Amino acid sequence: MQGEIKRSVTIAGHRTSISIEPPFWDGLKELACSQKISVNELVRRIDAERGGEGNLSSAVRIYVFENFRNRDACATE
């Protein structure tokens, strides 16, 4: 498995970078597409939800993981 990939995103007009593994980037893009929003907008929402707690890269990983876990759980019911 490849290591983390660092990409820049813009949140509230400020550039920041996030380092996450390729499967998380793919999941983030898929979730943004399914919500018909940009990756930047989805990251902005994730950032707002975390309320300054923890690190943004970790918050993104958790968001992606929980969304796919919940989607898979619904498919098996």
C-alpha positions as CSV (number, residue, x, y, z in Angstrom):
1,M,0.0,0.0,0.0
2,Q,1.2,3.5,-0.9
3,G,2.0,6.0,1.8
4,E,0.2,9.2,2.4
5,I,-0.4,11.7,-0.4
6,K,-0.3,15.4,0.5
7,R,-2.8,17.7,-1.3
8,S,-3.8,21.3,-0.8
9,V,-7.4,22.2,-0.1
10,T,-9.0,25.6,0.5
11,I,-11.2,26.1,3.5
12,A,-12.9,29.5,4.1
13,G,-10.4,31.1,1.6
14,H,-7.3,29.6,3.3
15,R,-5.1,27.0,1.8
16,T,-4.1,24.1,3.9
17,S,-2.8,20.6,3.2
18,I,-4.1,17.2,4.1
19,S,-2.0,14.0,4.1
20,I,-4.0,10.8,3.7
21,E,-3.6,7.5,2.0
22,P,-4.8,7.0,-1.6
23,P,-7.9,4.9,-0.7
24,F,-9.1,7.8,1.6
25,W,-8.6,10.3,-1.2
26,D,-10.6,8.0,-3.5
27,G,-13.4,7.7,-0.9
28,L,-13.4,11.4,-0.2
29,K,-13.8,12.1,-4.0
30,E,-16.6,9.5,-4.3
31,L,-18.5,11.0,-1.3
32,A,-18.1,14.5,-2.6
33,C,-19.4,13.4,-6.0
34,S,-22.4,11.5,-4.5
35,Q,-23.3,14.7,-2.6
36,K,-22.8,16.8,-5.7
37,I,-20.2,19.1,-4.0
38,S,-16.5,19.7,-4.4
39,V,-13.9,18.0,-2.4
40,N,-13.0,21.4,-0.9
41,E,-16.6,21.9,0.2
42,L,-16.7,18.4,1.8
43,V,-13.4,19.0,3.6
44,R,-14.8,22.4,4.8
45,R,-17.9,20.6,6.2
46,I,-15.7,18.0,7.9
47,D,-13.5,20.7,9.4
48,A,-16.6,22.6,10.7
49,E,-18.0,19.4,12.3
50,R,-14.8,18.6,14.1
51,G,-15.0,21.9,15.9
52,G,-11.2,22.4,16.0
53,E,-10.8,19.1,17.8
54,G,-8.0,16.8,16.6
55,N,-6.2,16.9,13.3
56,L,-8.0,17.5,10.0
57,S,-6.4,14.5,8.2
58,S,-7.6,12.2,10.9
59,A,-11.1,13.8,10.8
60,V,-11.2,13.2,7.0
61,R,-10.2,9.5,7.5
62,I,-12.8,9.0,10.2
63,Y,-15.5,10.7,8.0
64,V,-14.7,8.5,5.0
65,F,-14.5,5.3,7.1
66,E,-17.8,5.9,8.9
67,N,-19.7,6.8,5.7
68,F,-18.6,3.6,3.9
69,R,-19.1,1.5,7.0
70,N,-22.6,2.9,7.4
71,R,-23.4,2.4,3.7
72,D,-22.2,-1.2,3.9
73,A,-24.2,-1.9,7.0
74,C,-27.4,-0.6,5.3
75,A,-26.7,-2.9,2.3
76,T,-26.6,-6.0,4.5
77,E,-29.8,-5.3,6.4
